[in-house]
Amino acid sequence: MDGPALDVAVLRRAAVEVLRRNDLGTATVAAPGLYPHQWSWDSAFIAIGLSRIDVPRAAAELRSLLGAQWSTGMIPHIVFSPGAADYFPGPDRWGTDDAPARPADRRTSGICQPPVHAIAVRHILDRGREEGGAVQEAAEVFAAETFDALLAWHRWLVRARDPDGVGLVEIHHSWESGFDNSPRWDGPYSRVVPGPVAPFTRRDTTHVEDAAQRPTDEEYRRYLWLVDQMRAVGFEDDRVRESIDFRVRDVFVSAILAAAAEVLADIGDDLGRDAEAAEQRAVARRFRAGVAATVDPATGLARDWDVLADQWVAPLTVAGFAPLVAGGDPGLLTRQRSLLLGDQWMGHPALRFPLPPSTSPVSPDFRRRTYWRGPVWPFLNLLLGWASLRDSAWDLRWVLRDASLDQLADLTFAEYYEPITGEALGSRNQSWTAAAALEWLA
């Protein structure tokens, strides 16, 4: 099946237009309709794309997000837009207004998402230096003013989410992983037995053509039960860890922290923050080692750890390639790239484009149209491409770039794509998909 021909100029204009339409001024909604607020890791990828067209606006994106940081250092996964009520669960259901650590003047959720933000700041700094002059000066000021906020964010993850020092970030809700309904969470969620959950009306299923693409209502009951458990203890870190029914050491979040800590250390070097740079390099080493230690010798893939069940979580999902994001041992990375490019993943003969599905097509868990159970996610390909560039892994880098641009030539900027047919799925005009297009075009 032939797709639309790639017209670089048309793709660039269309991507810029998506970001322009979704711009609230200092924050960008994740997508019109379905996601009318600012999401944490979406904003980091959006800032990467914005830095290719408007460095000051990219800085404003992250400055806005960091303005909602909790006093603990946590960056919340949603910052709610005033007046945008068409989303569930909204701020009233989260109930964070009474949480002791929440920001005074912003309404947010009470959980986090993967810590890609330092990587975005590095992109802004690099693009500013490429432009020079006043733009460079503004980018350098921005990097300096955000350094302590990012340091507090990483320190919180280390302190609150790896209290045992194993080099793996513990999550307390699958939404914190960003891989909401991945097969990774089937085992842990099977052991979550919700108590009474207040009635709810979902909004997400009204914004997609096929509700089967989305998590089920039963899954949502478990999601909301965990929110209720956290709300009951004021979202206080130690009390949540003691009472929550979902505790998983997330290998992919851990890999992102390892990569981001190394980047933040480099920024610290630029700023003359030598002690903090050394601290972050130690964090990077700790979490790289933690990620590498999870690799299953039988499959070559990294695994999560279910703390409450005391067992590995190891379905065949793209999270198994966490070491490629974390970096580290060249031998391990070479083996992982070979797997990723092989016939169970990007080289599978049925794929429309040679891009990694969220779950392997050879897995019994593979569902080609269902959210994180099979579809291809453009922003994730960009993250893997960034890591490949960092490691000079050109074999993987160029396949990801060329196939991603071919996929995005349909100009839908979809949230995710059907891996076999290439059909656009989920919401359209997704901001981080448009941002990925701009970064790949550069």
N, C-alpha and C positions, 0 to 999 in steps of 0.2 A: 504494500500500500504506500503510495507516494503522498507525502505531506506537502504543505505550502513551501515554496522556495524561500530561502532566507534572503531578505532585503535588509541589510544592516541599518540603513538610514530610517526605513519605516519602523523597524523594531525599536530603535532608539527613541524615535519620536513618540511611539505608542507607550513605551515604558515611562518616559518622562511625564506623559499626560496622565497615566494612572497615579503616579505619586502626586502630581499637582491636584488632581481631583480629590484625593484622599487626605489632603493636607488640612489640618485644623489651625495652622499657624505656627505653633511650636511643637506639635505632636501630630503624628500621622496615624489614622485609624488603620487597623490591620486589613480590613476589607469593608467596602460599603455594604450595608445591610446586615450581614451575618456577624461581623466583628466591628462594632462601632466605637471601640475604645483603643487604648494604647496597650499593646502586649510587650512584655519585657524583651524576650529574645527576638521577636519580630522587629522591634525598634532598633536593635543592634544591627540586624541585617539591612534594614531600611536605611540606616545611617551610612552603611558601607556603600549602598547604591547612590544615595544622595551626595556623597563625597565626590562622586565622579562628575556632578553637574553643579553643585552649590555647597562648597565647604562650610560656610557659616550656617547654612540651614541644617546640614548634617550635624554640626555641633549642637545646634538648638534642640534637635531631636533627642539626643542623649542627655543634654542638660535638663530638659523637661522631665525625662524619666527619672533621673537621679534626684530631682526635686521631691520625688515621692518615696525616697529611701526611708526605711524604718530606722529608729534609733539604734537598733541592734546591729545594723549594717545590711540587713536583708533588702534586696531589691524585689518588690512584689511583682507577681506575674501579670497582674492587670492593674492599670491606673484608669479609673473610670472617668469618662468624659461627662462633664456636667450637662444635664438635659438629654442625654442619650439613654433612653429607658428600654429600648428594644433589644435586650440581651438577658439571658438567664444562665447562671445565677448572677444577679446584680449585687450592688453593695449592701442592700438591706438583708439579702439572704446570707451574705458572707458575715455580716455582723462585726466587722472590724472596727467600727467607730468607737467601741469601748476597749479595744486592745491597748494596753499600756504603751507599746512601742510604736504604734502607728503614727504616720505623719500628721501634723496638726491641721493642715489645710487641704489635704487631698483624700479622696476616698479610693481605697484599694482592696484587692483581695488579700488573703492572709498567708499565701504560699509563694514560692519562688519558681523560677525557670532556669535553664542552663546559663552559665556565666560567660557569655560570649562578648561581653561589653568592652573589655580591654582590647580585644582584637579589633573592634569597631573604632575605638579611639586611635589605635595605631594607624588604621586606614585614613582617618581624618587628618592625623598629623602628617602622614606621608603625602597625601594629596595637597595639603597646604604648602608643604615645602616644595612640591613640584611647581606650584603656581608662583610662589615667591611673594615678595612685597607685603602688603597689608594682610593678605590672606594667610600667608605663612605666619606672620606675627600673631594673628588671631587664633590660628590652629595651635600654636605653641602655648599661648595663654590658656586655651581650653584644656590642653593636655595637663598643664600644671594645676589648674583649678579642680580637675576631676580626679587627680591621682589619689588623694586621700579617701574619696568616696569609694573608688574601686578597691583600694587597699582594705577599707572596712568591710566591703562586700566579700572579698576573698577570705578575710580573717573570720568573718561570721561562718562561712561555709566550712572552714577548717575546724573552728571551735564547736559549732552547734551541730554540724552534720557529719563529722568524723571524730567523735569524742574518744574513740578507742585507738586512733592513730593508725588505721590500717591502710590509708591512702585511697579510700573509696567514700564518695558522698552518699549519705543516706537520704532517701526521699520518703515522704509520708503521704504522697498522693501521686497517682500516675500523671496528673496534670503537671507536676513539677518536672517530669522527665521531658515534656513536650511530645512524647510518643503516646498519646492519651490511652488508646485502646489496643495497643500492640499486644501480640501474643505473649510478650515478655511478662505481662501482668496477669495472665489467666490464672496461674497457680496462686499467687498472692491474693488475688481478689476472690478466688473460690473459697478462701478461708475467712473472708469478711462477711459476717452475718449482720446485716443492718437491723438496728432497732427501729422504733417508730420514726418515720421521716415525714415531715410536713408535706402536704400536697404541693405539686409543682406542675407548671406548664412550660414545656421547653419551647424555645424559639428557633433553635438551630435547624430543626427538621422542616421548617416552613421556608427556609432559604435555599434548599437544595432540591433538585428535581427528583431525586430518588432517596427516600429516607433510609433505605438499607445501607447507604454509604456511611451513615453516622452510627455512633454507639447506640446500644439499645436502651430502653427505659430501665431495664433491670440493672444495666451497668450504671446508669445515672443515679439510681437509688444508692448504690454503693458509693459513688462519687460524693453524693450529698451527705451520706452518713459520715464519711471522713471529715467533711467540712464541719458538720455539727459537732463531731468529737473535738476538733481543734478549737472551735468557737467556745465550747464549754469550759475550756481552760485558758481562755483569753489569748490563744495563739502563742503562749509562752513556751519557749523551746524545750526546756527540760520536762515540763508537764506534758507537752505533746508527745515527746518520745516515750514517756512512761505509760501513756494511755491509748495511743493510736493503734488501730487494727492493721495498719499497713506500714511496714518498715522494710525497705529494700535498699541495698547498696547498689546504686545505679552506675554501671560501668561507663556509660556514654557521657553522663554529666561529669563524672570524675575525669574523663579524658579531656573534656572541654576545659575544666578547671586547670588541668596540667598545662594545656596549651596556652590558656589565657594568663596564667601566672608567669610563664616564661616571657610572654609579650609585655606584661606589666613590669617585669624586671628590666626589660630593655628600655621602657619608658622611664623607669627610675634612674637608669644610667644616664639618660639624656638630661634629666633634671638634677643630677647630682645627689640623688637620694640613695646613697650607696648601701646603707644598712637595710633599707626597705627592699632594694633590689636583691640583695643577698637572701633576705627572708623569702621573697617570692620565688627565687630559684630553688630554694629548699622545698617550698611547696610543690613546685613543678616536679622535682625529683621524686618526692613522696607519692604523688598521685600517678605519675608515669609508672612507678614501680607497682603501685596498687593495681593499676589497669593491667599491666603485663602479667601479674600473678594470677589473674582470672582466666587466662587463655586455656581453653580445653585442648589437651594434646591430641584428642581424637578428631576434633573438627577444625582446629586452628582458629576458632572464634572466641572472642572474649565473652564473659558471662556475668550476669548480675547475681547477687546473693540475697536470698530471702532470710532476713534476720530472725523473724518469728518462727519460721519453719526449719531454720538451720540447714538450708540446702541451696544448691546452685539453681539458677533459673537460666535455661539455655536453649530456647527455641531458635530457629534459624532466621534471625532478623538482622537488619543492617547495623544494629547496635553492636553486633559481634565484631565490627571493624573499628571499634573504639581506639585500638592502638594506633591506627593511621592518623587519628586526630591528636592523640596524646604525643606522638613522636617517641623517639627513644632508640631501642636496639635495632640497628639496620637489618639484621637477619630476620627478626620478627616482622618488620615492616615489609620486607621483600616477600616473605611468605604470604602476608595478608593481601598485598597487592595482587599477587598471583591468584589467590582465591577470589578476590573481588572481580577480577577481569575474566575469571573462568566461567565454565558453562552452567554453574549453579546460580550465578549472579548476573553480572553485566553481559557475559557471553552466552546467556541462555538463548537458544535459537528462536524462541517464540516472541521475544521482546520486540516491540516496535522500534525503540531506540536503545542503544547499549548503555543504559543507565540503571543504577541499583534500585530494585524494588524495595519497599520497606520490609517485606518478608520474602524469603527466597521462593521462586516458583516451584521448587522441588519439595517444599515443606507442606505437610498436611494442613498447616494453619493458613496457607496462602488464600487470600480472598482478594481478587484483583480489583474490586471496586470499593472496598471498605476501608476508608480512612488509613490507619497505620497497619493494616493487615495485608498489604500488597501494593497499593499505589506508589508511584514515584513522586518524590517531593523536591521541587527545584532548589529551594534554599539549602537543603541538605547536600545536594550535589555541589553547591557552591562552597560549603564548608569543607567537603572532602577535596575539592579543587584547591582551596586555599592551603590546606595541609600538604597537598602534593607539591604545590609551588614552593612552600617552605622547605620541603625535603628534596627538591629538585627531582621529583618523581615524574618525569615528563611523559612516560608511557601512559600513566593514568591521567595525568593532568589534561593532555590534549584530547583524549577520548571523552572525558567529562565535559570539556569546553565545547567541542564540536557537536556532540550529541545534545547537550543542553540548549545550544542555540537553535539547532534544528527543531527540537521540541517546542521551544518558545516562539517559533515563527508563526504559530497559529494566532498569536496576538490576543489570546484569551486571558493570559496571565493567571491561570487557574491555581487554586490552592494546591491541588495534586492531580496526577494524571494516571489513567489506566495504563498499566505497563505493557499489555499485549496489543491493544488497538491504538494507543496514544491519545485516546479521548480525554478531553478536559473534564475534570470532576471537581466537586466541592464548590466553593465560592469562586466567582470570577473577579478579575481586577484586584487580585491579592497584592498588597503593597510589597511584601518581601519577595514575591516572584518577579515583579517589575524591577526591584532593586537588583536581584540576581542577574537579570538580563543586562542591566547597565554595567555591572561589574565584569561579566563575561565579555561584553563587547569591548571593554577596555583592554 
